[in-house]
């Protein structure tokens, strides 16, 4: 067997590697949910006329944007770690 094939088999059988893939998949699903919720809040904001409620919606949207940004950063780190392994 070639060295590259053995390396691929080790990666495939590695528990850490499988856990990393599962974590990445869960993170992708979570980011999709956050994006969907953010879009919903933006739609609500565009239809809202009360300034107090607009401020609350903007705050929630900013919070979701920050959470999503952190999630995307983590996803990027996982991808880089996978490439280095």
C-alpha positions in Angstrom: 0.0 0.0 0.0 1.2 3.5 -0.7 1.9 5.9 2.1 -0.9 8.3 0.9 -3.5 5.5 1.0 -2.4 4.5 4.5 -2.7 8.1 5.6 -6.2 8.3 4.2 -7.2 5.1 5.9 -5.8 6.4 9.2 -7.7 9.6 8.9 -10.9 7.7 8.1 -10.5 5.4 11.0 -9.4 8.0 13.4 -11.9 8.8 16.1 -10.7 12.4 16.3 -11.2 12.8 12.6 -14.8 11.4 12.8 -15.6 13.6 15.7 -14.3 16.6 13.8 -16.5 15.8 10.8 -19.5 15.4 13.1 -18.8 18.7 14.8 -18.4 20.4 11.4 -21.7 19.1 10.2 -23.5 20.1 13.3 -22.0 23.6 13.1 -23.1 23.9 9.5 -26.7 23.0 10.4 -26.6 25.5 13.3 -25.3 28.3 11.1 -28.1 27.6 8.6 -30.6 27.9 11.4 -29.1 31.2 12.6 -29.1 32.6 9.1 -32.8 31.6 8.6 -33.7 33.2 12.0 -31.7 36.3 11.1 -33.5 36.6 7.7 -36.9 36.3 9.5 -36.0 39.0 12.0 -34.9 41.3 9.1 -38.2 40.7 7.4 -40.0 41.6 10.6 -37.9 44.7 11.0 -38.8 45.9 7.5 -42.5 45.7 8.4 -42.2 47.2 11.9 -43.0 50.8 12.6 -42.6 51.1 16.4 -39.2 52.5 17.1 -38.8 50.5 20.4 -39.6 47.2 18.7 -37.3 48.2 15.8 -34.4 48.7 18.3 -35.1 45.3 19.9 -35.1 43.6 16.5 -31.9 45.3 15.5 -30.3 44.2 18.7 -31.4 40.6 18.1 -30.1 40.8 14.5 -26.7 42.1 15.6 -26.5 39.3 18.2 -27.2 36.7 15.6 -24.7 38.3 13.2 -22.0 38.0 15.8 -22.9 34.4 16.7 -22.9 33.5 13.0 -19.5 35.2 12.5 -18.0 33.3 15.4 -19.4 30.1 14.0 -18.0 30.8 10.6 -14.6 31.5 12.2 -14.8 28.2 14.0 -15.8 26.4 10.8 -12.8 27.9 9.1 -10.5 26.7 11.9 -11.9 23.2 11.6 -11.2 23.2 7.9 -7.7 24.4 8.3 -7.0 21.8 11.1 -8.3 19.1 8.8 -6.0 20.2 6.0 -3.0 20.2 8.3 -3.8 16.7 9.7 
